[in-house]
Amino acid sequence: MGATSTGTPGARRRGRWRKAALLGLAGVALAATLGAAGLGILVERLGPPDFSPLADVSTLVVDRNGALLRPFTTSAGRWRLPVDIAEVDARFLDMLIAYEDRRFRDHHGVDPLAVLRAAGQLATSGHIVSGASTITMQLARLLEPHGERSFAGKFVEAVRAIQIERRMTKDEILAAYLTLAPYGGNLEGVRAAALAYFGKEPRRLSVAEAALLVALPQSPERRRPDRAPAAAEAARNRVLDRMVGAGVLEAPAAMAARERSVPTGRRPVAMIAAHLAEEVVAAAPEQKIHRLTIERSLQESLEQLAADRAALLGKRLSVAILVVDNATGAVRAHVGSAGYLDAARAGAIDMTRAVRSPGSTLKPFIYGLAFEEGVVHPETLIEDRPTRFDAYRPENFEDTYQGTVTVRQALQLSLNVPAVSLLEAIGPDRLFARLREAGVEPKLPPSTRPNLAVGLGGVGLRLTDLAGLYAAIARGGSVVPLVVEAENEMANVPRDRPLLARVADWYVADILAGAPPPNNAVGGLIAYKTGTSYGYRDAWSIGFDGKHTVAVWIGRPDGAAVPGLVGRIAAAPVLFDAFSRLGGPAPLQRRAPFGALVASTAELPPPLRHYRGLDVVASSPDGAEAPLVLTFPPDGAAVDLGAAGGASVPSPLALKAAGGRLPLVFMVNGRPVTSSPHRREANWAPDGPGFAHLSVIDADGAVAAATVRVE
C-alpha cells in the first residue's frame, strides 16, 4: 500500500489541511507578485470592491459638541458605529498594528515577507504559527464575507486588498477595519465595543482595555468577555506578552495590565435625550449623524433631577423639563419624562409635547396685553373680590380674597379675579391672536371659541409652547422659534411681530422677578410663574434669568388627578434646582426701557390709579346665586391617593364646590363630611381604594354630585 494511503485518518486530514494551507499561502504570494507587476485583467474580471457595508452604519445622535447622546442599530440590528482614527487611542492603534500587521504602513495590501514567514513556519512545524493576512485583507473579508477559508478565498482577498489600497489611504483603511471588525454578538467596530464593554469612548483606553480590544476580533464569539471571561482574559494576556516582545510595551506596564479584571457583561446603550433623538431620526431617517443643540452634561443632570423628584412625588407621576437659550432659541436640555424606560410612569411618552391645561401660566400675557393697551400699570390698584362675569364666577386657588391690591401683587400672588377682569377688558380673542402670531396654537374643544376661562387654564398648550413664550419675555418681547438641530441655531431669527411691546414686556418681567420664591430659595434672581391646572392634573413652573428659560411640568401622563399637586409646591423647587445646575442664575436685565413709567400708585395719572373693571356684578341680574357645582373632583375621575399602593393612611381628598348659597354640606356615600359650613371646600379621608359617591348640598337644597374612583 502506497505512502499516501497509510497512517491514521487524523494524520491524513492534517496532511491535506497542511497542503491546502500551503497552497493558500502560495496563492497570496502569487497575488502579491502579480500586484507588484499589475493586476489589470484580474481586477477587471472581479470588478470593484463592495464598500456598501461602510454606508450601513448606526445612526448617531450627538450633542452640540459631538458627544454621543443615542445611537441606533443598523437595518440588520447591529451596533456598527463609525470611527474616526483621530478619536481612537494612539496606544491601541500601535498595539493593533504590531499584533496584526507590522508592515501595514509599508505594503500595498499583501505582505510578501509575512507570506514567506508563515509558509516556512507551517512547513517546519506542521501547524500555523502566524498568519499572513494583512489588515487590508481582513477588511476585504469583512466587506465581502465568503464563508470558509480556501485557496480561492485567500486569492480573492489578496486581490481585493490591492484594489482597496489603490482607492483608500492607510488611515481610511484602518478606520474602515475598526468600523466593521467583529467584537461579539451584534457589536461591530472598536467604538461600539469600547462603549459596550467599558462604558467609554475609545479615545482613552487603559493598556488592559486596549489589549482586550486587539484580541477580540480574532475569535469574537469564543472570547466574548460577557460569556467567556476566562478565554477573553487569556487572549488579552497573549496580546500583552506579544507587545512586550515587540517593544510596544514595557514589561511592568504589561504586568500591571494582566492584573486587571476583564468586564463580565455589556453596559447599556446610551439613551440620553431619548425622546428628542427619536423625533429627529424619525424626521430624517436617511441622515446618519444628527447634531443637536443639547448639552450632554446638563441633559444628564436634569434627567437625574427629573427621576429623583418623580420618585419622591409618587409612583405614577412624571416630570418634564426644557432649557432654552434665550438669545438663540436653542434647546439646551430636553427631558421628556422621568425615565424613558419607566413603564409605570409611561416614560416613553414625551410630555414636553403633550397638550395639557396650563393653569395660571398664561396670566403674564394677559397682564402684558393690558399694559400695552394702557388699561393698567403695575402699580394700579385692582379689586380681588368675589365677582361674577355673566355666568362665570372665578375663585382664587385657596378660596380667599385679598381685597384691593396692586396689579403687581395680583400677578405675583396669581390671583384669579384680577386676571379674569383684565382678560375681559382686552378680550380672549385678542390673547389667542397674539399667541398664534407667536407661533403657538392653543387647543380648544371643537366648535368652541375662546372665553374668559382660558385665562385660568381652560385651554390646551404644550410645555414647548410655554418655554418659547417665556423665552420671548426674557428676550424683551421678540419671539424666536425653538430649535433642536445645531445647524439651525445661528440661522434662527425673530418673528416679524413681537409677542409684547418692549415696555409692557419689561413690566411683566419686572413683576415676575419679584414673585415669592419656594421655601429655602433666594428670590429676585429668577423671573418665574407657576400654574396648577383644574383638578390638580398638572403642576407647572416656568422662569428665566439673563441667559436661559427653564420650563417644568409635573403630573400623570394619563391625565388623572393628583390631590395636592400644586405648581408652587411641586414644580417651583424643580425649576430652582434646574437653574442651580446651570451654574446659578445669570443676572436679569433690570434697567427700564425708554417709555417705561416707574412710579408709585399715587404718582400715576388718575385713570391708572384704580382699575375697577367693566360691567361685572357680585351676583346675577335677578339677585340669584350661581348654580351649585361640585368643581373637584370631576365626575368619573380616577384620583390617586396612594390607597391602591398599600398606604396605611391614604392621602386626604379635597372636595370643592362653587356657586349655590352658603352654608354647604359635603357628603360621601351618604355620610356627611366634617367641614366649616361657611367654606366651599372640605377634606375627606378615604378608607381605601374603590368607588365613592360625592355630593354637596347648599342652603336652598340644591345638590351637585359626582362619582370617582380612589386609587
VOGU-3710 file (C-alpha; in Angstrom, 3 decimals, decimal comma):
1> mgatstgtpg> 0,000/0,000/0,000  1,413/3,431/-1,018  2,571/6,049/1,434  -0,323/8,325/0,634  -2,773/5,732/1,931  -1,039/4,902/5,207  -1,468/6,476/8,642  -4,473/7,308/10,743  -7,439/9,296/9,358  -6,440/12,220/11,608
11> arrrgrwrka> -2,951/12,259/10,190  -4,281/12,161/6,644  -6,630/15,092/7,397  -3,773/17,117/8,880  -1,709/16,395/5,811  -4,456/17,542/3,455  -5,061/20,648/5,604  -1,328/21,494/5,596  -1,224/21,130/1,838  -4,266/23,384/1,406
21> allglagval> -2,765/25,981/3,714  0,486/25,955/1,761  -1,450/26,374/-1,468  -3,372/29,261/0,079  -0,186/30,976/1,138  1,265/30,349/-2,283  -1,823/31,948/-3,799  -1,394/35,001/-1,629  2,255/35,233/-2,614  1,249/34,942/-6,266
31> aatlgaaglg> -1,265/37,746/-5,811  1,442/39,865/-4,213  3,731/39,218/-7,124  1,015/39,983/-9,626  0,099/43,092/-7,638  3,571/44,419/-7,981  3,508/43,806/-11,722  -0,109/44,877/-12,264  -3,439/43,108/-11,891  -5,341/44,713/-14,703
41> ilverlgppd> -7,029/41,614/-16,135  -7,895/40,081/-12,759  -9,221/43,361/-11,428  -11,458/43,851/-14,442  -12,919/40,363/-14,016  -13,557/40,798/-10,281  -14,989/44,279/-10,566  -14,615/46,956/-7,880  -14,826/46,095/-4,177  -18,196/46,371/-2,443
51> fspladvstl> -17,939/49,250/0,025  -21,677/49,301/0,843  -21,238/47,840/4,381  -19,402/51,030/5,312  -22,516/53,017/4,420  -24,803/50,841/6,555  -23,616/52,175/9,894  -25,545/53,079/13,021  -27,398/56,378/13,014  -25,938/58,607/15,705
61> vvdrngallr> -27,476/61,466/17,649  -24,833/63,697/19,241  -24,864/66,864/21,304  -23,707/70,298/20,188  -20,069/69,354/20,945  -20,223/65,961/19,238  -20,665/63,877/22,410  -22,798/60,779/21,833  -26,383/61,004/23,074  -28,014/57,981/21,492
71> pfttsagrwr> -27,013/55,513/18,752  -29,446/53,358/16,787  -28,785/49,898/15,362  -28,296/49,280/11,653  -31,014/47,805/9,469  -29,623/44,368/10,407  -29,819/45,096/14,137  -26,093/45,634/14,629  -24,260/48,251/16,653  -21,866/49,482/13,980
81> lpvdiaevda> -20,646/52,938/14,976  -18,451/54,851/12,514  -14,903/55,515/13,723  -12,613/58,496/13,316  -8,980/57,399/13,738  -8,169/60,722/15,370  -10,657/59,791/18,130  -9,077/56,375/18,855  -6,402/55,823/21,486  -2,980/56,008/19,799
91> rfldmliaye> -1,545/53,251/22,003  -4,363/50,912/20,944  -3,554/51,609/17,278  0,127/50,860/17,860  -0,756/47,594/19,589  -3,207/46,608/16,851  -0,698/47,165/14,049  2,101/45,426/15,959  -0,143/42,432/16,614  -1,949/42,130/13,290
101> drrfrdhhgv> 0,189/43,686/10,572  3,637/45,064/11,485  4,337/46,379/7,962  0,846/47,840/7,487  2,237/51,264/6,598  4,686/49,824/4,021  2,949/47,134/1,958  0,363/47,554/-0,817  -2,305/45,241/0,573  -0,359/41,974/0,694
111> dplavlraag> 2,847/41,484/2,682  5,137/39,014/0,819  7,503/38,760/3,776  4,651/37,730/6,059  3,548/35,140/3,485  7,009/33,601/3,268  7,404/33,617/7,049  4,016/31,926/7,575  4,719/29,346/4,879  8,080/28,469/6,384
121> qlatsghivs> 6,613/28,136/9,878  3,830/25,919/8,576  6,227/23,683/6,643  8,604/23,194/9,565  6,159/22,954/12,475  3,187/21,332/10,804  0,786/23,966/12,091  0,172/27,681/11,626  2,399/29,742/13,900  1,443/33,161/12,497
131> gastitmqla> -0,939/34,264/9,780  -0,222/36,182/6,601  -3,440/38,197/6,355  -2,859/41,927/6,460  -5,313/44,389/7,978  -6,302/45,311/4,430  -7,009/41,673/3,583  -9,088/41,346/6,740  -11,024/44,447/5,682  -11,626/42,814/2,282
141> rllephgers> -13,075/39,760/4,035  -15,309/41,968/6,227  -16,574/43,829/3,176  -17,287/40,634/1,206  -17,655/37,595/3,509  -17,251/34,350/1,591  -17,682/31,613/4,176  -14,923/29,051/4,732  -11,328/29,965/4,088  -9,828/28,377/0,980
151> fagkfveavr> -7,194/28,930/-1,686  -9,709/30,741/-3,876  -10,960/32,840/-0,997  -7,464/33,862/0,060  -6,583/34,733/-3,506  -9,668/36,955/-3,874  -8,899/38,633/-0,534  -5,399/39,410/-1,720  -6,618/40,910/-4,984  -9,309/42,887/-3,177
161> aiqierrmtk> -6,709/44,153/-0,698  -4,611/45,513/-3,535  -7,704/47,153/-5,023  -8,596/48,707/-1,652  -5,087/50,087/-1,222  -5,411/51,822/-4,577  -8,654/53,545/-3,523  -8,103/54,381/0,149  -5,389/55,883/2,310  -3,898/53,856/5,144
171> deilaayltl> -5,858/55,824/7,748  -9,068/55,286/5,786  -8,378/51,547/5,650  -7,707/51,457/9,370  -10,892/53,394/10,095  -12,923/51,066/7,867  -11,480/47,979/9,572  -12,200/49,399/13,029  -15,753/50,140/11,956  -16,503/46,591/10,732
181> apyggnlegv> -14,336/44,360/12,959  -16,472/41,897/14,972  -16,395/42,106/18,773  -19,013/39,548/19,764  -22,760/39,381/19,405  -24,100/42,333/17,441  -21,131/44,560/18,278  -19,083/45,706/15,319  -16,258/48,193/15,439  -13,999/49,367/18,208
191> raaalayfgk> -16,261/52,240/19,237  -19,278/50,016/19,827  -17,080/47,557/21,726  -15,483/50,213/23,934  -18,888/51,648/24,830  -20,443/48,227/25,460  -17,618/46,676/27,486  -16,083/49,717/29,196  -18,765/52,402/29,008  -16,345/54,850/27,382
201> eprrlsvaea> -15,291/56,181/24,009  -12,134/54,572/22,553  -10,157/57,827/22,652  -8,528/56,992/26,005  -8,120/53,294/26,789  -6,090/51,677/29,507  -3,406/49,192/28,491  -5,605/46,287/29,607  -8,615/47,618/27,711  -6,597/48,215/24,548
211> allvalpqsp> -5,110/44,702/24,661  -8,560/43,116/25,048  -9,916/45,048/22,062  -6,945/43,927/19,986  -7,581/40,283/20,899  -11,343/40,019/20,403  -11,746/40,273/16,571  -9,613/37,146/16,033  -12,274/34,975/17,676  -15,075/37,293/18,811
221> errrpdrapa> -17,607/34,689/19,907  -15,248/32,343/21,757  -13,572/35,269/23,531  -16,626/37,361/24,381  -15,933/38,707/27,875  -19,630/38,713/28,755  -19,862/34,972/28,038  -16,321/33,610/28,279  -14,338/35,937/30,561  -11,580/33,365/31,129
231> aaeaarnrvl> -10,966/32,975/27,385  -11,086/36,750/26,953  -8,524/37,244/29,729  -6,182/34,606/28,280  -6,364/36,165/24,819  -5,729/39,618/26,262  -2,682/38,380/28,159  -1,225/36,834/24,991  -1,508/40,213/23,319  0,254/41,847/26,258
241> drmvgagvle> 3,099/39,313/26,036  3,461/39,935/22,305  3,554/43,684/22,859  6,434/43,342/25,299  8,294/41,217/22,776  7,622/43,732/20,011  8,849/46,607/22,151  5,481/48,365/22,197  5,038/47,946/25,962  7,397/47,872/28,903
251> apaamaarer> 7,220/44,696/30,956  5,983/46,446/34,143  3,089/48,063/32,251  2,097/44,721/30,762  2,353/43,036/34,156  0,095/45,665/35,728  -2,416/45,248/32,894  -2,531/41,482/33,446  -3,751/42,133/36,990  -6,810/43,991/35,740
261> svptgrrpva> -10,031/42,000/35,500  -11,935/41,822/32,235  -15,543/43,036/32,049  -18,078/40,280/32,529  -21,106/41,978/30,985  -22,219/44,582/28,498  -23,190/48,059/29,591  -26,500/49,569/28,485  -26,505/51,624/25,317  -26,559/55,388/25,840
271> miaahlaeev> -30,119/56,772/25,768  -29,596/60,428/26,624  -32,309/62,818/25,380  -34,049/59,678/24,118  -37,340/61,343/23,128  -35,715/64,115/21,123  -33,323/61,657/19,486  -36,241/59,551/18,276  -38,003/62,642/16,982  -35,131/63,911/14,822
281> vaaapeqkih> -34,289/60,453/13,469  -37,927/59,853/12,512  -37,978/63,217/10,725  -34,834/62,457/8,660  -34,153/58,685/8,771  -31,659/58,825/5,901  -29,351/61,166/7,827  -26,612/59,244/9,645  -25,476/61,874/12,166  -27,834/64,313/13,886
291> rltierslqe> -26,109/67,071/15,842  -28,463/68,611/18,397  -28,285/71,835/20,392  -28,369/69,761/23,583  -25,537/69,966/26,140  -24,927/66,389/27,243  -23,701/67,087/30,787  -26,677/69,360/31,512  -29,080/66,868/29,934  -27,789/64,016/32,102
301> sleqlaadra> -28,000/66,157/35,222  -31,600/67,208/34,549  -32,670/63,675/33,620  -31,423/62,585/37,029  -33,221/65,510/38,669  -36,489/64,520/36,988  -36,115/60,885/38,056  -35,278/61,798/41,646  -38,177/64,244/42,043  -40,678/61,872/40,447
311> allgkrlsva> -39,647/59,131/42,864  -40,401/61,453/45,782  -43,714/62,705/44,390  -45,408/59,397/43,550  -45,025/56,211/41,555  -47,181/57,252/38,569  -46,038/60,849/38,301  -43,703/62,055/35,613  -41,563/65,164/35,199  -40,641/67,049/32,027
321> ilvvdnatga> -38,026/69,820/31,798  -36,924/72,117/28,978  -33,976/74,524/28,972  -33,839/77,157/26,233  -31,069/79,586/25,326  -32,783/82,979/25,405  -30,620/84,519/22,686  -30,974/81,843/20,007  -33,981/79,721/20,977  -31,717/76,655/21,080
331> vrahvgsagy> -32,905/73,853/23,355  -30,039/73,006/25,709  -31,882/70,251/27,590  -34,986/68,259/26,686  -36,224/65,881/29,391  -39,404/64,275/28,106  -40,202/62,169/31,164  -38,865/60,948/34,491  -37,390/57,871/32,794  -37,723/56,732/29,194
341> ldaaragaid> -37,856/53,050/30,198  -40,083/53,567/33,245  -43,320/51,922/32,111  -45,127/52,716/35,382  -44,760/56,406/34,563  -45,432/55,974/30,819  -41,860/57,139/30,330  -41,828/56,622/26,574  -44,335/59,498/26,182  -42,658/62,845/25,575
351> mtravrspgs> -44,554/65,117/27,943  -42,906/68,248/26,560  -45,143/67,705/23,501  -48,307/66,690/25,359  -51,251/69,100/25,238  -52,290/69,947/28,801  -54,114/72,664/30,724  -51,564/75,399/31,565  -53,279/76,606/34,729  -52,230/80,163/35,561
361> tlkpfiygla> -49,131/80,249/33,339  -50,895/82,413/30,707  -51,617/85,193/33,186  -48,399/87,144/32,436  -49,516/87,542/28,826  -52,936/88,794/29,892  -51,267/91,436/32,037  -48,798/92,236/29,253  -51,588/92,970/26,792  -53,348/95,086/29,424
371> feegvvhpet> -50,136/97,087/29,865  -49,868/97,509/26,090  -53,414/98,878/25,906  -52,832/101,276/28,788  -55,625/99,631/30,769  -53,441/99,302/33,871  -49,934/99,908/35,205  -48,033/97,585/37,579  -48,893/99,916/40,466  -52,563/100,320/39,530
381> liedrptrfd> -54,942/99,226/42,257  -57,315/96,414/41,313  -60,037/94,540/43,170  -59,745/90,926/44,249  -63,269/90,193/45,475  -65,930/87,586/44,679  -67,119/88,625/41,233  -69,277/87,139/38,529  -68,665/87,782/34,842  -72,064/86,948/33,399
391> ayrpenfedt> -72,400/83,219/34,252  -68,684/82,786/35,027  -67,591/83,134/38,653  -63,846/82,598/39,141  -62,453/81,805/42,554  -58,943/82,056/43,896  -56,969/78,883/44,441  -57,285/78,944/48,218  -60,843/80,310/48,154  -59,770/83,539/49,844
401> yqgtvtvrqa> -59,644/87,104/48,536  -57,158/89,892/49,112  -59,430/92,873/48,549  -57,717/95,864/46,955  -54,200/95,083/45,702  -51,807/96,458/43,118  -51,626/94,807/39,722  -48,064/93,797/40,623  -49,286/91,954/43,705  -52,171/90,393/41,805
411> lqlslnvpav> -49,812/88,763/39,297  -47,182/87,783/41,837  -49,833/86,144/44,032  -51,552/84,665/40,955  -54,983/85,990/41,951  -57,722/84,772/39,626  -60,349/87,532/39,741  -57,990/90,362/38,666  -56,634/88,240/35,807  -60,114/87,433/34,522
421> slleaigpdr> -61,128/91,092/34,911  -58,227/92,204/32,722  -58,852/89,382/30,218  -62,408/90,640/29,860  -61,035/94,114/29,154  -58,619/93,009/26,395  -60,736/90,094/25,100  -59,887/86,371/24,935  -59,777/86,536/21,133  -57,022/89,143/21,334
431> lfarlreagv> -54,993/86,894/23,623  -55,413/83,965/21,240  -54,468/86,089/18,246  -51,264/87,209/19,926  -50,339/83,646/20,870  -50,902/82,495/17,300  -48,724/85,320/15,982  -46,012/83,969/18,272  -46,292/80,553/16,607  -48,368/78,894/19,328
441> epklppstrp> -51,681/77,217/18,503  -53,826/76,923/21,661  -56,162/73,922/21,681  -59,872/74,259/22,433  -62,683/71,712/22,212  -64,262/71,522/18,730  -66,735/74,282/17,843  -65,830/76,450/20,831  -64,454/79,965/20,954  -62,006/81,490/23,446
451> nlavglggvg> -63,729/82,609/26,633  -62,689/84,014/29,987  -61,864/80,559/31,359  -58,754/80,375/29,140  -57,057/82,823/31,480  -57,150/80,232/34,266  -56,147/77,233/32,184  -59,245/76,468/30,111  -57,147/75,771/27,007  -54,582/73,224/25,843
461> lrltdlagly> -50,880/74,062/25,467  -47,578/72,188/25,418  -44,514/72,699/27,567  -42,603/73,624/24,416  -45,168/76,367/23,750  -44,764/77,869/27,207  -40,973/77,642/27,079  -40,951/79,620/23,833  -43,396/82,222/25,160  -41,456/82,860/28,363
471> aaiarggsvv> -38,170/82,976/26,447  -39,759/85,789/24,417  -40,408/87,733/27,635  -36,779/87,175/28,635  -35,670/88,460/25,239  -37,600/91,730/25,511  -40,758/90,606/23,738  -39,375/89,208/20,483  -40,221/85,602/19,607  -37,514/83,239/18,368
481> plvveaenem> -38,721/79,730/17,441  -37,240/76,852/19,419  -34,592/74,879/17,520  -33,045/71,497/18,319  -30,738/70,926/15,330  -27,335/72,589/15,842  -27,074/73,607/12,196  -30,189/75,780/12,576  -29,155/77,581/15,764  -27,214/80,503/14,338
491> anvprdrpll> -29,653/80,969/11,454  -32,622/81,344/13,823  -34,228/84,789/13,551  -37,065/86,512/15,470  -40,595/86,502/14,103  -41,814/89,673/12,406  -44,081/90,724/15,254  -43,074/90,688/18,919  -45,149/88,875/21,494  -45,358/92,011/23,667
501> arvadwyvad> -44,323/95,622/23,222  -40,981/96,325/24,866  -42,296/98,431/27,763  -45,144/96,011/28,515  -42,681/93,120/28,343  -40,373/94,838/30,852  -43,265/95,439/33,228  -44,142/91,724/33,146  -40,529/90,583/33,616  -40,019/93,006/36,491
511> ilagapppnn> -43,148/91,745/38,246  -42,239/88,070/37,789  -38,760/88,715/39,188  -40,458/89,667/42,450  -42,595/86,524/42,722  -42,213/84,810/46,127  -39,588/82,032/45,846  -40,103/78,466/47,092  -39,038/77,586/50,625  -35,268/77,746/51,174
521> avggliaykt> -34,715/79,554/47,853  -33,450/83,085/47,212  -35,874/85,429/45,466  -35,203/88,121/42,896  -32,748/86,092/40,816  -35,277/84,327/38,588  -38,409/85,765/36,989  -40,942/82,967/37,125  -44,565/81,908/37,274  -46,270/78,759/38,491
531> gtsygyrdaw> -49,539/77,167/37,497  -51,885/74,395/38,625  -54,453/73,021/36,227  -58,084/72,376/37,037  -58,462/69,190/39,061  -54,792/69,027/40,150  -53,756/67,287/36,949  -50,763/69,447/36,054  -48,208/71,433/38,025  -46,150/73,995/36,109
541> sigfdgkhtv> -43,274/76,347/36,747  -41,639/78,425/34,022  -38,959/81,029/34,587  -35,962/82,800/33,120  -32,774/84,556/34,064  -30,432/86,631/31,922  -29,388/83,656/29,790  -31,815/80,737/29,941  -35,501/79,900/30,188  -36,460/76,759/32,091
551> avwigrpdga> -39,910/75,144/31,885  -41,073/72,370/34,221  -44,189/70,195/34,086  -45,232/67,570/36,649  -48,264/65,284/36,504  -49,572/61,918/35,456  -49,307/61,187/31,734  -52,775/59,606/31,773  -54,278/62,887/32,995  -55,566/61,526/36,304
561> avpglvgria> -55,975/63,942/39,191  -53,321/64,054/41,907  -54,638/65,854/45,003  -52,038/68,199/46,444  -50,167/68,550/43,158  -49,614/72,307/43,122  -47,252/74,258/40,900  -45,610/76,400/43,567  -45,088/73,363/45,846  -44,163/70,602/43,379
571> aapvlfdafs> -42,812/72,307/40,239  -41,174/75,519/41,511  -38,488/73,710/43,561  -37,552/71,694/40,474  -37,263/74,932/38,491  -34,902/76,499/41,010  -32,861/73,295/41,244  -32,555/73,223/37,450  -31,198/76,777/37,437  -28,633/75,811/40,057
581> rlggpaplqr> -27,430/73,048/37,723  -26,961/75,654/35,012  -24,277/77,185/37,184  -26,586/79,556/39,038  -28,876/82,265/37,632  -27,380/84,796/35,223  -28,225/88,428/36,083  -31,609/89,646/34,873  -31,932/92,764/32,719  -33,449/95,197/35,212
591> rapfgalvas> -32,919/98,572/33,507  -36,212/100,162/32,470  -36,532/100,764/28,715  -37,390/104,122/27,198  -41,061/104,911/27,734  -41,476/102,867/30,916  -43,259/104,695/33,717  -41,619/103,999/37,052  -43,941/105,500/39,641  -45,919/104,740/42,772
601> taelppplrh> -49,696/104,386/42,723  -50,165/107,959/43,957  -47,892/109,303/41,211  -49,835/107,631/38,377  -52,232/109,591/36,177  -55,733/109,449/37,759  -57,182/106,968/35,197  -54,408/104,475/36,043  -54,609/104,664/39,815  -57,531/102,297/40,329
611> yrgldvvass> -58,985/99,772/37,884  -62,499/98,722/38,761  -63,260/96,511/35,776  -66,058/96,560/33,246  -69,701/95,747/33,900  -69,193/92,952/36,412  -71,533/92,161/39,304  -71,317/90,229/42,524  -74,449/88,255/41,706  -76,660/87,523/38,732
621> pdgaeaplvl> -79,055/90,256/37,431  -82,014/88,796/39,327  -80,030/88,536/42,545  -79,855/84,712/42,483  -76,636/82,880/43,231  -74,829/80,971/40,515  -75,832/77,295/40,207  -74,212/74,911/42,678  -71,369/72,916/41,105  -69,008/70,291/42,555
631> tfppdgaavd> -65,808/71,597/40,975  -63,425/68,956/42,328  -63,087/66,099/41,855  -64,886/65,946/38,496  -67,376/63,209/37,800  -65,754/59,969/36,603  -62,241/60,956/37,717  -59,637/58,458/38,914  -57,876/60,002/41,900  -54,504/58,648/43,022
641> lgaaggasvp> -54,334/58,891/46,822  -51,909/56,031/47,334  -54,688/53,701/48,506  -54,048/51,086/45,834  -50,353/51,065/46,676  -50,980/49,747/50,161  -50,527/53,048/52,002  -51,579/52,591/55,613  -53,228/56,016/55,635  -54,324/57,215/52,169
651> splalkaagg> -53,900/60,916/51,440  -56,992/63,076/52,082  -59,051/64,220/49,126  -60,023/67,884/48,839  -63,673/68,391/47,879  -64,500/71,767/46,312  -67,735/73,428/45,250  -68,712/76,677/43,532  -71,973/78,613/43,391  -75,023/77,894/45,495
661> rlplvfmvng> -75,865/79,594/48,795  -73,940/79,015/51,987  -73,848/77,073/54,205  -72,794/73,933/52,297  -72,821/70,300/53,420  -70,450/67,806/51,762  -71,321/64,105/51,778  -69,530/60,885/50,758  -71,617/57,770/50,174  -74,497/59,438/52,004
671> rpvtssphrr> -72,497/60,375/55,102  -71,644/63,998/55,999  -68,033/65,120/55,913  -66,861/67,333/58,748  -66,234/70,846/57,381  -66,875/74,507/58,032  -70,398/75,336/56,759  -69,185/78,724/55,556  -66,439/77,387/53,278  -66,751/75,873/49,850
681> eanwapdgpg> -64,343/73,005/50,447  -63,832/70,026/52,737  -61,259/67,267/53,247  -62,298/63,617/53,135  -60,031/60,751/54,210  -60,997/57,534/52,349  -60,737/54,131/53,991  -59,159/52,525/50,929  -59,416/52,123/47,161  -62,734/51,857/45,367
691> fahlsvidad> -65,608/53,943/44,044  -67,124/56,798/46,051  -70,269/58,871/45,501  -69,657/62,529/46,414  -72,297/65,212/46,808  -72,740/68,741/48,129  -75,986/70,398/49,303  -76,465/74,166/49,690  -78,824/76,171/51,951  -81,635/76,021/49,350
701> gavaaatvrv> -81,440/72,235/48,994  -79,662/72,293/45,617  -77,475/69,226/45,069  -74,383/68,610/42,928  -72,791/65,160/42,767  -70,002/63,102/41,226  -68,759/59,504/41,316  -64,996/58,934/41,430  -62,581/56,019/41,721  -59,989/56,229/44,505
711> e> -56,658/54,580/43,713
//
